[in-house]
């Protein structure tokens, strides 16, 4: 028995926020002092490192659970599924529903329950719950759904990654340019007598020294006397952690699957930072004394930014539907899903399309 993806869907917000839109922002250092460079220079360096030229934000009237439902509708339609037959709805997010104009996270009821309500599913046997696992939350949600299926607890699951980071960023922190909004979803179903589906998975949490690499903190503009808290990170520490540990986790997963690295066609890695992702992939291949193929890692970060848990399912949906130039996947292809994020959590899945 294997767990296979039978449907995909994504929601890409219509509001485009370009790098030029940050030229009038007042950026500060962590200690409250103004950054020493002009914004044009800051933005130029930012783009060179992250690869981001624009990102997407949701409309003011929307919240995370609503865009999660929109992506889910597409996945359900793609799978040609009777939604009343779903056993689980798993929603990966980090900050709940945050209404425009506030910074209050709303997680009661759970976002999964809200998604089930929006999908108008009546079956009480469809269990809905949230998962908080940082940016790797969607990948971990797929792993959990797979475990339910292996245990005979489920046959059909909806796994969603949705986030609206635009609602929790400090506009005076240059890192705010990284974050974006979006949602991606898949239908995972059991299938017997097939070689397709999930072949192996691996997860790890590093928290002894790394637990607070990403955290909620005060605005860098100390003159505001702002009591609200915003997403913050120690970018250099995260970069060094990721390029050190993610390649190893991917290698462990590939070895569990007993698959040669030469068989891997695509790696769908969390769209966090272009240079970091490139370094991870190069180090991964170096573990096998190989050079990474130039076509193995599709990227959407240039136009979509970093939407946390939504990046991997959105990327997979777009490539599967031939919407990422130069990247295609076919039945039988072996791909890897991988992510790293707050915790610090790491995970990977080896999957045969």
Buried (B, 14 or more C-beta within 10 A) or exposed (E): EBBBBBBBBBBBBEBEBEBEEBEEBEBBEEEEEEBEEEBEEBBEEBBEBBBBBBBBBBEEEBBBBBBBBBBBBBBBEBBEBEBEEBBBBBBBBBBBBBBBEEBEBBBEEBBBBBBBEBBEBEEEEBBBBBBBBBBBBBBBBBBBBBEBBBEEEBBBBBBBBBBBBBBBBBBBBBBBBBBBBBBBBBBBBBBEEEEBBBBBBBBBBBEEEBEBBBEBBBBBBEEEEBEEBBBBBBBEBBBBBBBEBBBBBBBBBBEBBEBEBEEBBBBBBBBBBBBBBBBBBBBBBEEEEEEBBEEBBBBBBBBBBBBBBBBBBBBBBBBBEEEBEEBBBEEEBBBBBBBBBBBBBBBBBBBBB
